Amino acid sequence: MRTLRSGSGRRLPFVDVPPERRTRRDLVTAAVIAVVMVLAAVAVLLSGSATGSELRAADAEQPEYGPATDPPTSLQPLWMHGSAGTGPPLTTKGNLVTVSPDGVLVGRDAGSGEESWSYTHAGRFCAGAFYADRLVAAFDGASGCSDVTSLDPTRQEYASTRQSVYPDSMELTGSWKHVLAFSPDRLEIWRDDLVRTVEYGAVEAPQEAGMQPRTGCTLVTADLTDERFAVTEHCPGEDSVRLTISKTVPEDNRAPEEIASDPTGADGLWIIEVTEQGVLALRNQGPDWTVEWFTSPTEHSTVLALEGEPAVLPSHESVSGDSAQVRWFDGRSTHAFDGPSGRYSWTLGGSTGPGLTGGWSADPAAHSTGEWVLVPVADGLALLDHDTGREVRRLAGQAAPGPGVTGLAQIGDILYERHAGEIRAYKLVA
């Protein structure tokens, strides 16, 4: 018998142990374990969001542009492409991204419109967004819109992926650091690396039972900042719409962390904007339609009274803005409000969409001025003073092809206008 010295100086007995011998059964067991691990890895690979996908990269990195800050004096038509989707055209800092009828994402040169790169996925395209310098796209997978891929659009490289059970429809709304995936059944919030910070609503996993504050609710609208998100919902046993405000990053991503939640007494409630100070929302109570500023679910004040029911409700395609202003297109007019306070600013009648803040970027590091706004009208664009809504000039353009909401986006001095499945590009001539 040998001894081993302990830290206290005592000698501890150390008994010699004969070396282990591998038997035939041990070798067979090890082989079976290895085969199971390989099969599991193959199963994960075959079911992952990269399966059936192809990223065809460009020959070189794509350039990045900040938005042009000088107000334009005219528009120079450039080209037109078809694209699926609604709302503002999907853009990165260097590419317009169009979606073909079969769901292929095509990154196009900002100026020429020529294809630079493409991403193909086996499933149906559900939704896409650009935030935190990443292009995120969700596709139909084994469990609804479950396959999500994040790409670096500058280098055309995979950044991250995620898979989770999700309904068959999805809308993506982003702050610069987070994105909110919304459906009437549930919502999720993801960080820039696609790690989920919140799941809210219907959760199918039995091990998550009891972690949601309510069950059986139908979500109406939702919006977020990097600190909080708000949801309006119809819940069983309640005779009015409930407004819930929660933290964007709670301690446990399975358990929403509420700041406030109560029925509002409203028949209908649609969120226009969420800030750290309150929630701006369209409210319906009987025959009355108003825009209200909610400092809590039960405390609100009227910001704007409407003449009747609007033709277009607040949504990702009818609302736009910047850090100082939010605008909502009601189907006939565009209404502007002060972002931090919810105060009413101005209205432009005869518009076809919520407009674009010129020279502004969602990226906090990008230069932005917010001195002028472009709002689409029937025969072109109206250039307005940002704060007062005073019309400076009309820019002649092509007439909107039929009813619907016109969405705008900007890369450098190129303006993109989406309407009825078409995206038109214009050079902003200063």
KOLMARSE-849044 format. One record per residue: x negated, y negated, z negated of N, C-alpha, C in turn; residue in one letter. Coordinates in steps of 0.1 Angstrom, whole numbers. Layout:
PT     n_u     n_v     n_w    ca_u    ca_v    ca_w     c_u     c_v     c_w   r
PT       X       Y       Z       X       Y       Z       X       Y       Z   A
...
END
This chain:
PT     n_u     n_v     n_w    ca_u    ca_v    ca_w     c_u     c_v     c_w   r
PT      -8      12       0       0       0       0      -9     -12       0   M
PT      -5     -22       9     -12     -35       9      -4     -45       2   R
PT     -10     -57      -1      -3     -68      -7      -4     -80       1   T
PT       6     -89      -1       7    -102       7       8    -113      -4   L
PT       0    -123      -2       0    -134     -12      11    -144      -9   R
PT      19    -147     -19      30    -156     -18      25    -170     -20   S
PT      34    -180     -18      30    -194     -19      27    -197     -34   G
PT      32    -190     -44      29    -193     -58      17    -186     -63   S
PT      11    -178     -54      -2    -172     -58       1    -157     -62   G
PT      14    -153     -64      16    -140     -68      14    -130     -57   R
PT      10    -118     -60       8    -108     -50      21    -100     -48   R
PT      26     -99     -36      38     -92     -34      35     -78     -27   L
PT      42     -68     -30      40     -55     -23      44     -56      -9   P
PT      36     -50       0      38     -50      14      37     -35      19   F
PT      48     -29      22      48     -15      25      45     -13      40   V
PT      36      -4      44      34      -1      58      46       5      64   D
PT      50       0      76      62       5      83      58      12      96   V
PT      61      24      98      57      30     111      63      23     123   P
PT      56      22     134      61      15     146      73      22     151   P
PT      83      13     157      95      19     162      92      26     175   E
PT      99      36     178      98      44     190     110      42     199   R
PT     109      39     212     121      37     220     126      51     225   R
PT     138      53     223     144      66     227     151      64     241   T
PT     155      75     247     162      74     260     175      66     258   R
PT     182      68     247     194      61     244     192      46     243   R
PT     181      42     237     177      28     236     175      22     250   D
PT     168      29     259     166      24     273     179      23     280   L
PT     188      33     279     201      32     286     209      20     281   V
PT     209      18     268     217       7     262     212      -6     267   T
PT     198      -8     267     192     -20     272     196     -23     287   A
PT     196     -12     295     199     -14     309     214     -18     310   A
PT     223     -12     303     237     -15     303     239     -30     300   V
PT     232     -35     289     233     -49     285     229     -58     296   I
PT     217     -54     302     212     -63     313     222     -64     325   A
PT     228     -52     328     237     -52     339     249     -61     336   V
PT     255     -60     324     266     -68     319     263     -83     320   V
PT     251     -86     316     247    -101     316     246    -106     330   M
PT     241     -98     339     240    -102     353     254    -103     359   V
PT     263     -93     356     276     -94     362     283    -107     356   L
PT     281    -110     343     288    -122     338     283    -134     344   A
PT     269    -135     347     264    -147     353     269    -148     367   A
PT     271    -137     375     276    -137     388     291    -142     388   V
PT     298    -137     378     312    -141     377     314    -156     374   A
PT     305    -161     366     305    -176     363     302    -183     376   V
PT     292    -178     383     288    -185     395     299    -185     406   L
PT     306    -173     407     316    -172     417     329    -180     414   L
PT     331    -182     401     343    -190     397     340    -205     394   S
PT     327    -208     395     323    -222     393     327    -232     403   G
PT     327    -245     400     332    -255     410     322    -257     422   S
PT     310    -251     421     301    -252     432     304    -241     442   A
PT     312    -231     439     315    -220     448     323    -226     460   T
PT     319    -222     472     327    -226     484     325    -241     486   G
PT     315    -247     481     312    -261     483     299    -263     490   S
PT     298    -275     497     286    -278     505     283    -293     504   E
PT     272    -297     500     268    -311     500     258    -312     511   L
PT     262    -319     522     253    -322     533     247    -336     531   R
PT     235    -337     527     228    -349     524     224    -357     536   A
PT     222    -370     534     217    -379     545     202    -377     546   A
PT     196    -383     556     182    -382     558     174    -390     548   D
PT     181    -400     543     174    -409     533     183    -413     522   A
PT     178    -419     511     186    -424     501     195    -435     506   E
PT     207    -436     501     216    -447     505     213    -460     498   Q
PT     214    -471     505     211    -484     499     222    -488     489   P
PT     219    -497     480     229    -502     470     230    -517     472   E
PT     242    -522     472     245    -536     474     253    -541     462   Y
PT     250    -554     458     259    -561     449     270    -568     458   G
PT     281    -571     452     292    -578     459     288    -592     463   P
PT     292    -596     475     290    -610     480     297    -619     471   A
PT     291    -630     467     297    -640     458     303    -652     465   T
PT     299    -655     477     303    -667     484     317    -665     490   D
PT     327    -674     487     340    -671     493     340    -672     508   P
PT     347    -663     515     347    -662     529     355    -673     536   P
PT     351    -677     548     359    -687     556     367    -680     567   T
PT     363    -667     570     370    -659     580     367    -645     579   S
PT     374    -636     586     372    -622     586     368    -618     600   L
PT     358    -609     601     354    -603     614     358    -588     614   Q
PT     368    -584     621     372    -570     622     360    -561     627   P
PT     358    -550     620     347    -541     624     351    -528     629   L
PT     358    -520     621     362    -506     625     373    -501     616   W
PT     378    -489     620     390    -484     612     388    -468     611   M
PT     391    -463     599     391    -448     597     403    -444     590   H
PT     408    -432     592     419    -426     584     413    -420     571   G
PT     421    -420     561     416    -415     548     428    -411     540   S
PT     428    -399     533     439    -396     524     437    -404     511   A
PT     447    -404     503     447    -411     491     455    -424     491   G
PT     456    -430     479     463    -443     478     454    -452     469   T
PT     458    -465     469     451    -475     460     439    -480     467   G
PT     430    -487     460     418    -492     465     410    -482     472   P
PT     403    -485     484     394    -475     490     383    -471     480   P
PT     380    -458     481     369    -452     472     356    -457     477   L
PT     348    -464     469     335    -469     473     325    -467     462   T
PT     312    -466     466     301    -465     457     294    -479     459   T
PT     281    -480     455     274    -492     457     268    -493     471   K
PT     269    -482     479     263    -482     492     272    -476     503   G
PT     282    -469     499     290    -461     509     305    -463     506   N
PT     312    -464     517     327    -461     517     329    -446     518   L
PT     337    -441     509     340    -426     509     354    -424     514   V
PT     355    -417     526     368    -414     531     371    -399     528   T
PT     384    -396     528     388    -382     526     395    -377     538   V
PT     390    -366     544     396    -361     557     409    -353     553   S
PT     417    -350     563     430    -342     560     427    -329     553   P
PT     415    -323     556     412    -310     549     404    -311     536   D
PT     404    -324     531     398    -326     518     383    -328     518   G
PT     376    -330     529     362    -333     529     359    -347     526   V
PT     350    -350     516     346    -363     513     334    -367     522   L
PT     336    -379     529     326    -383     538     321    -397     533   V
PT     308    -397     531     301    -410     527     297    -417     540   G
PT     302    -429     541     300    -437     554     291    -449     551   R
PT     283    -452     561     275    -465     560     284    -477     558   D
PT     280    -485     548     289    -496     544     292    -505     556   A
PT     283    -508     565     285    -517     576     290    -511     588   G
PT     284    -500     593     287    -494     606     299    -484     605   S
PT     302    -479     593     312    -469     591     308    -455     596   G
PT     296    -453     601     291    -440     605     289    -431     594   E
PT     292    -418     596     290    -408     585     275    -406     581   E
PT     273    -407     568     259    -405     563     257    -392     556   S
PT     267    -388     548     267    -375     541     281    -370     539   W
PT     282    -358     535     296    -352     532     295    -342     521   S
PT     307    -340     515     308    -330     505     321    -322     508   Y
PT     320    -309     509     331    -300     512     333    -291     500   T
PT     346    -289     496     349    -279     485     361    -271     490   H
PT     361    -258     485     371    -249     490     385    -253     486   A
PT     387    -259     475     400    -262     471     406    -275     476   G
PT     419    -278     474     425    -290     478     420    -302     470   R
PT     417    -313     476     412    -325     470     424    -331     461   F
PT     421    -333     448     431    -339     439     429    -354     436   C
PT     417    -358     433     414    -372     430     399    -375     430   A
PT     396    -388     431     382    -392     430     380    -405     424   G
PT     368    -408     418     365    -421     412     350    -423     412   A
PT     346    -436     412     332    -439     411     330    -447     398   F
PT     322    -442     389     319    -449     376     305    -444     371   Y
PT     299    -453     364     285    -450     358     276    -445     369   A
PT     277    -451     381     268    -447     392     270    -432     396   D
PT     281    -427     394     284    -413     398     297    -413     405   R
PT     298    -404     416     310    -402     423     316    -389     418   L
PT     328    -390     412     334    -378     406     346    -374     414   V
PT     347    -361     418     358    -356     426     364    -344     420   A
PT     377    -343     419     384    -331     414     391    -324     425   A
PT     391    -310     424     396    -302     435     405    -291     428   F
PT     414    -286     436     423    -275     431     414    -262     430   D
PT     415    -256     418     408    -244     415     416    -233     410   G
PT     411    -225     401     418    -213     396     430    -217     387   A
PT     429    -229     381     439    -234     371     442    -249     374   S
PT     449    -251     385     453    -265     388     441    -273     393   G
PT     441    -286     390     430    -295     394     419    -293     385   C
PT     413    -281     385     403    -277     374     389    -278     378   S
PT     386    -279     391     372    -279     395     367    -294     398   D
PT     358    -299     389     354    -312     390     339    -313     392   V
PT     335    -321     402     320    -322     405     316    -337     404   T
PT     305    -339     399     299    -353     398     287    -353     407   S
PT     286    -363     416     275    -365     425     268    -378     423   L
PT     255    -378     426     247    -390     427     248    -395     442   D
PT     256    -405     445     259    -408     459     247    -415     465   P
PT     237    -420     458     226    -427     463     216    -416     469   T
PT     214    -406     461     204    -395     465     212    -383     471   R
PT     225    -383     470     233    -372     474     229    -359     467   Q
PT     229    -359     454     225    -348     446     236    -344     436   E
PT     237    -332     432     247    -328     422     242    -334     409   Y
PT     251    -339     401     248    -345     388     253    -335     377   A
PT     266    -331     378     272    -322     368     285    -317     373   S
PT     290    -306     367     303    -301     370     310    -297     357   T
PT     323    -295     358     331    -290     347     343    -283     353   R
PT     348    -274     345     360    -266     348     369    -265     335   Q
PT     382    -268     337     391    -267     326     405    -266     332   S
PT     414    -259     324     428    -258     328     434    -272     329   V
PT     441    -274     341     447    -288     343     459    -286     352   Y
PT     469    -295     351     480    -294     360     476    -296     375   P
PT     486    -294     384     483    -295     398     482    -309     404   D
PT     485    -319     396     483    -333     400     474    -340     390   S
PT     467    -350     396     457    -358     388     455    -371     393   M
PT     455    -381     384     450    -395     388     438    -398     379   E
PT     428    -405     385     416    -409     378     416    -424     376   L
PT     414    -428     364     412    -443     361     400    -444     352   T
PT     391    -453     356     378    -454     350     375    -467     343   G
PT     368    -467     332     360    -478     327     346    -475     333   S
PT     336    -483     330     323    -480     336     317    -468     329   W
PT     320    -465     316     313    -454     309     322    -442     309   K
PT     335    -443     310     344    -431     309     354    -431     320   H
PT     360    -420     323     371    -419     332     383    -411     326   V
PT     395    -415     329     407    -409     323     414    -401     334   L
PT     415    -388     332     423    -379     341     437    -378     336   A
PT     447    -382     344     461    -383     339     470    -374     347   F
PT     480    -368     340     491    -361     346     503    -363     337   S
PT     515    -360     341     526    -361     332     526    -351     320   P
PT     518    -341     321     517    -331     310     506    -333     301   D
PT     494    -338     306     483    -339     297     473    -349     303   R
PT     464    -354     295     453    -363     300     440    -358     293   L
PT     429    -361     300     416    -359     294     408    -372     297   E
PT     398    -374     288     388    -385     290     374    -378     291   I
PT     366    -382     301     353    -376     303     342    -387     302   W
PT     331    -383     297     319    -392     297     313    -392     311   R
PT     302    -399     313     296    -400     326     290    -386     330   D
PT     287    -377     320     282    -364     323     293    -354     324   D
PT     305    -358     324     317    -350     325     320    -342     312   L
PT     313    -345     301     317    -339     288     330    -346     284   V
PT     339    -337     280     352    -342     275     352    -348     261   R
PT     357    -360     260     358    -367     247     372    -366     241   T
PT     382    -365     249     396    -364     245     404    -354     253   V
PT     412    -346     247     423    -339     254     436    -343     247   E
PT     447    -346     254     459    -351     248     471    -346     256   Y
PT     480    -341     249     492    -335     255     493    -320     254   G
PT     497    -314     265     499    -299     265     486    -292     266   A
PT     482    -285     255     470    -277     255     474    -262     254   V
PT     470    -255     264     474    -241     265     466    -231     256   E
PT     454    -234     252     446    -225     244     452    -223     230   A
PT     455    -211     226     461    -208     213     453    -212     202   P
PT     439    -212     203     431    -216     192     431    -231     189   Q
PT     438    -239     199     439    -253     196     452    -257     191   E
PT     461    -247     187     474    -250     182     473    -259     169   A
PT     482    -269     169     483    -278     158     474    -289     157   G
PT     465    -291     168     456    -302     168     461    -314     175   M
PT     472    -313     182     478    -324     189     488    -331     180   Q
PT     490    -344     180     499    -351     171     514    -348     174   P
PT     517    -345     186     531    -341     190     531    -331     201   R
PT     542    -324     203     543    -315     214     555    -318     222   T
PT     555    -313     235     567    -314     243     569    -328     249   G
PT     560    -337     248     562    -351     253     558    -351     268   C
PT     565    -360     275     561    -363     289     554    -376     290   T
PT     542    -376     295     534    -388     296     539    -397     308   L
PT     540    -410     305     545    -419     316     533    -426     322   V
PT     525    -434     315     513    -440     320     503    -440     309   T
PT     490    -443     314     479    -444     304     468    -453     310   A
PT     460    -459     301     449    -467     306     439    -467     294   D
PT     426    -471     297     416    -470     287     406    -481     288   L
PT     399    -483     277     386    -490     276     376    -480     270   T
PT     364    -485     269     354    -475     263     356    -473     248   D
PT     365    -481     242     367    -479     228     381    -473     225   E
PT     391    -476     233     404    -470     230     412    -468     243   R
PT     422    -459     242     431    -457     253     445    -457     248   F
PT     455    -460     257     469    -461     253     477    -453     262   A
PT     488    -447     257     497    -438     264     511    -442     261   V
PT     519    -442     271     534    -443     269     540    -430     272   T
PT     549    -425     264     554    -411     266     568    -410     260   E
PT     576    -401     266     589    -397     262     587    -384     254   H
PT     592    -385     241     590    -373     232     604    -368     227   C
PT     604    -355     225     617    -349     221     622    -355     208   P
PT     635    -358     207     641    -363     195     640    -378     194   G
PT     634    -385     203     632    -399     202     640    -406     214   E
PT     648    -417     211     656    -423     221     650    -435     228   D
PT     637    -437     226     630    -448     233     616    -443     236   S
PT     609    -451     244     595    -447     248     586    -450     237   V
PT     577    -440     234     567    -442     224     554    -448     230   R
PT     547    -457     223     534    -462     226     524    -457     216   L
PT     514    -450     221     503    -445     213     490    -451     217   T
PT     482    -456     207     469    -461     209     459    -453     201   I
PT     449    -447     208     439    -438     201     425    -442     205   S
PT     415    -436     199     401    -438     201     397    -430     214   K
PT     389    -437     222     383    -430     234     373    -419     230   T
PT     366    -421     219     356    -411     215     359    -407     200   V
PT     368    -398     198     370    -394     184     359    -384     179   P
PT     360    -381     166     350    -372     161     351    -358     167   E
PT     364    -353     169     366    -340     175     374    -342     188   D
PT     368    -337     199     375    -339     212     387    -331     214   N
PT     390    -322     204     402    -314     205     414    -321     198   R
PT     410    -330     189     420    -337     180     420    -352     183   A
PT     430    -357     190     431    -372     192     431    -379     179   P
PT     424    -391     179     423    -399     167     431    -412     169   E
PT     444    -412     164     453    -423     166     449    -435     158   E
PT     451    -447     165     450    -460     158     464    -465     154   I
PT     474    -463     163     488    -466     161     497    -458     170   A
PT     509    -455     166     518    -447     174     532    -449     168   S
PT     542    -454     177     555    -455     172     564    -456     185   D
PT     577    -452     183     587    -456     194     588    -471     195   P
PT     590    -476     207     590    -490     210     604    -496     211   T
PT     615    -488     212     628    -493     214     631    -496     229   G
PT     621    -493     238     623    -496     252     628    -484     259   A
PT     636    -486     269     641    -476     278     629    -471     287   D
PT     621    -480     291     610    -477     300     598    -486     296   G
PT     586    -480     297     574    -488     294     562    -483     302   L
PT     556    -492     310     545    -489     319     533    -498     317   W
PT     522    -492     314     510    -500     310     504    -507     322   I
PT     501    -520     320     494    -527     330     479    -529     326   I
PT     476    -531     313     462    -533     309     461    -529     294   E
PT     449    -524     291     446    -521     277     433    -529     273   V
PT     433    -536     262     422    -543     257     420    -540     242   T
PT     409    -545     237     407    -543     222     417    -551     214   E
PT     424    -561     220     433    -569     213     448    -565     214   Q
PT     451    -558     225     465    -554     226     467    -546     239   G
PT     480    -544     243     484    -537     255     494    -545     262   V
PT     491    -547     275     500    -555     284     509    -544     291   L
PT     522    -545     291     530    -535     297     543    -541     303   A
PT     548    -534     313     561    -537     319     572    -530     310   L
PT     582    -537     305     592    -531     296     606    -533     302   R
PT     613    -522     301     627    -522     306     636    -519     294   N
PT     646    -528     292     656    -525     281     669    -529     287   Q
PT     677    -519     291     690    -522     297     688    -529     311   G
PT     695    -540     313     693    -547     326     680    -556     326   P
PT     673    -558     314     662    -567     313     649    -560     317   D
PT     641    -567     325     628    -563     329     618    -574     325   W
PT     609    -571     317     599    -582     312     585    -576     311   T
PT     575    -584     312     561    -581     309     559    -585     295   V
PT     554    -576     286     553    -578     272     538    -576     268   E
PT     534    -583     258     521    -582     251     523    -575     238   W
PT     518    -563     237     520    -555     225     507    -556     216   F
PT     508    -561     204     497    -561     194     498    -548     186   T
PT     509    -542     186     511    -529     180     524    -523     187   S
PT     526    -510     185     538    -504     192     551    -511     188   P
PT     552    -517     177     565    -523     172     564    -538     172   T
PT     553    -544     176     552    -559     176     548    -563     190   E
PT     557    -571     197     554    -576     210     560    -589     213   H
PT     555    -596     223     561    -609     227     562    -609     243   S
PT     572    -616     248     574    -617     262     564    -626     269   T
PT     558    -621     279     548    -629     287     554    -634     300   V
PT     563    -626     306     569    -629     319     582    -622     320   L
PT     593    -630     323     606    -624     325     608    -622     340   A
PT     612    -611     345     615    -608     359     629    -610     362   L
PT     632    -612     375     646    -614     379     654    -602     380   E
PT     647    -590     381     654    -578     382     644    -566     383   G
PT     649    -554     386     640    -543     386     629    -544     397   E
PT     616    -543     394     606    -544     405     607    -532     414   P
PT     602    -534     426     602    -524     436     590    -514     434   A
PT     579    -519     428     567    -511     425     564    -512     410   V
PT     563    -500     404     559    -500     390     544    -501     388   L
PT     539    -505     376     524    -505     374     518    -491     376   P
PT     507    -490     383     500    -477     385     486    -480     390   S
PT     478    -470     392     464    -472     396     464    -479     410   H
PT     474    -478     418     474    -485     431     480    -499     431   E
PT     488    -502     421     494    -515     421     488    -525     411   S
PT     478    -520     404     471    -529     394     456    -530     397   V
PT     451    -542     396     436    -544     398     432    -555     389   S
PT     419    -559     389     415    -570     381     400    -570     378   G
PT     396    -577     368     382    -578     364     382    -579     349   D
PT     370    -583     343     369    -583     329     377    -595     323   S
PT     381    -605     331     388    -617     326     403    -617     330   A
PT     406    -609     340     420    -610     346     425    -597     350   Q
PT     438    -595     349     445    -583     355     456    -587     363   V
PT     458    -580     375     469    -584     384     478    -572     387   R
PT     491    -574     388     500    -564     391     509    -568     403   W
PT     510    -559     413     518    -561     425     532    -554     422   F
PT     543    -562     422     556    -556     419     564    -552     431   D
PT     558    -552     443     565    -548     455     568    -560     464   G
PT     568    -572     457     572    -584     465     562    -595     462   R
PT     556    -595     449     547    -606     445     536    -600     437   S
PT     525    -608     436     514    -604     427     513    -613     415   T
PT     513    -608     403     513    -615     391     499    -614     384   H
PT     494    -625     380     481    -625     373     482    -628     359   A
PT     474    -621     350     475    -624     336     460    -624     330   F
PT     458    -632     320     446    -632     313     443    -619     306   D
PT     432    -613     309     429    -599     304     429    -598     289   G
PT     420    -606     283     419    -604     268     431    -607     260   P
PT     439    -618     264     450    -622     256     464    -618     262   S
PT     464    -613     275     477    -610     281     485    -622     286   G
PT     480    -634     284     487    -646     288     490    -646     303   R
PT     502    -651     307     505    -652     321     497    -663     327   Y
PT     492    -661     340     484    -671     347     491    -676     359   S
PT     495    -668     369     501    -673     381     507    -661     389   W
PT     515    -665     399     522    -655     408     521    -660     422   T
PT     518    -650     431     518    -653     445     529    -644     452   L
PT     539    -651     458     549    -643     465     545    -639     479   G
PT     552    -630     485     549    -625     498     537    -617     500   G
PT     531    -611     489     519    -604     490     522    -589     493   S
PT     512    -581     495     514    -567     498     505    -558     489   T
PT     498    -564     479     490    -556     470     485    -565     459   G
PT     477    -559     449     473    -566     437     460    -575     440   P
PT     453    -572     451     442    -581     454     429    -576     448   G
PT     418    -584     451     404    -581     448     398    -594     442   L
PT     390    -592     431     382    -603     426     369    -604     434   T
PT     367    -615     441     355    -616     449     342    -618     441   G
PT     332    -611     445     319    -612     438     318    -605     425   G
PT     328    -597     422     328    -590     408     326    -575     410   W
PT     319    -569     400     316    -555     400     319    -549     387   S
PT     324    -537     387     327    -530     374     314    -527     366   A
PT     303    -526     373     290    -523     367     286    -535     359   D
PT     284    -534     346     280    -545     337     267    -552     341   P
PT     258    -544     348     245    -549     352     246    -557     365   A
PT     257    -556     372     258    -563     385     262    -578     383   A
PT     258    -587     391     262    -601     390     276    -602     394   H
PT     283    -610     387     297    -613     390     301    -627     386   S
PT     309    -633     395     313    -647     392     328    -648     389   T
PT     336    -641     396     351    -641     393     357    -655     396   G
PT     352    -662     406     357    -675     409     368    -676     419   E
PT     370    -665     427     380    -665     437     386    -651     438   W
PT     398    -650     444     405    -638     445     411    -637     459   V
PT     410    -625     465     416    -622     478     428    -613     475   L
PT     440    -618     480     452    -611     479     458    -608     493   V
PT     461    -595     496     467    -592     509     481    -598     511   P
PT     483    -603     522     497    -608     526     500    -602     539   V
PT     512    -605     544     517    -598     556     508    -599     568   A
PT     502    -611     570     494    -613     583     479    -615     580   D
PT     474    -611     568     460    -612     566     457    -612     551   G
PT     449    -622     546     445    -623     532     446    -638     528   L
PT     451    -640     515     451    -653     509     439    -654     500   A
PT     431    -664     502     420    -667     493     425    -677     482   L
PT     424    -673     469     430    -680     458     419    -684     448   L
PT     422    -695     441     414    -698     429     417    -688     419   D
PT     406    -682     413     408    -671     403     417    -675     391   H
PT     415    -687     385     422    -690     373     436    -696     375   D
PT     437    -704     386     450    -711     388     459    -705     398   T
PT     453    -696     407     461    -691     417     464    -700     429   G
PT     457    -712     429     459    -721     440     453    -716     452   R
PT     461    -716     463     456    -711     476     447    -720     483   E
PT     435    -715     485     424    -723     492     425    -722     507   V
PT     427    -710     512     429    -708     527     435    -695     530   R
PT     440    -693     542     445    -680     547     435    -675     557   R
PT     432    -662     556     423    -655     565     431    -646     574   L
PT     430    -649     587     438    -641     596     433    -627     597   A
PT     442    -617     597     439    -603     598     450    -595     605   G
PT     449    -582     605     459    -574     611     471    -572     602   Q
PT     483    -572     608     495    -570     600     495    -556     593   A
PT     500    -555     581     501    -542     574     511    -533     582   A
PT     507    -521     585     516    -512     593     526    -505     584   P
PT     537    -512     582     549    -507     575     548    -509     560   G
PT     558    -504     552     558    -506     538     547    -499     530   P
PT     545    -503     518     535    -496     510     527    -507     503   G
PT     517    -502     495     508    -511     487     494    -511     495   V
PT     489    -523     496     476    -525     503     465    -526     492   T
PT     455    -517     493     444    -517     484     432    -523     490   G
PT     423    -530     482     411    -536     487     399    -532     479   L
PT     388    -531     486     375    -528     479     364    -536     487   A
PT     352    -537     480     341    -545     486     328    -539     484   Q
PT     319    -539     494     305    -535     493     297    -546     500   I
PT     289    -554     492     282    -565     498     292    -575     505   G
PT     290    -578     517     298    -587     524     308    -580     533   D
PT     311    -567     530     320    -559     538     333    -557     529   I
PT     344    -560     535     357    -558     528     364    -546     534   L
PT     370    -537     526     378    -526     530     392    -527     526   Y
PT     401    -525     535     416    -527     533     422    -513     536   E
PT     429    -507     526     436    -495     528     451    -497     528   R
PT     458    -492     538     472    -492     539     477    -481     548   H
PT     487    -473     542     493    -462     549     484    -453     555   A
PT     474    -448     548     464    -438     552     453    -443     562   G
PT     452    -456     564     442    -462     572     433    -471     564   E
PT     420    -471     566     411    -480     560     404    -489     571   I
PT     406    -502     570     400    -511     580     389    -519     573   R
PT     378    -521     580     366    -528     575     365    -542     582   A
PT     362    -552     574     360    -565     579     346    -571     573   Y
PT     340    -578     581     328    -586     575     333    -599     570   K
PT     330    -602     558     334    -615     552     324    -626     556   L
PT     329    -635     565     320    -645     571     321    -658     562   V
PT     310    -661     555     310    -673     546     309    -686     554   A
END
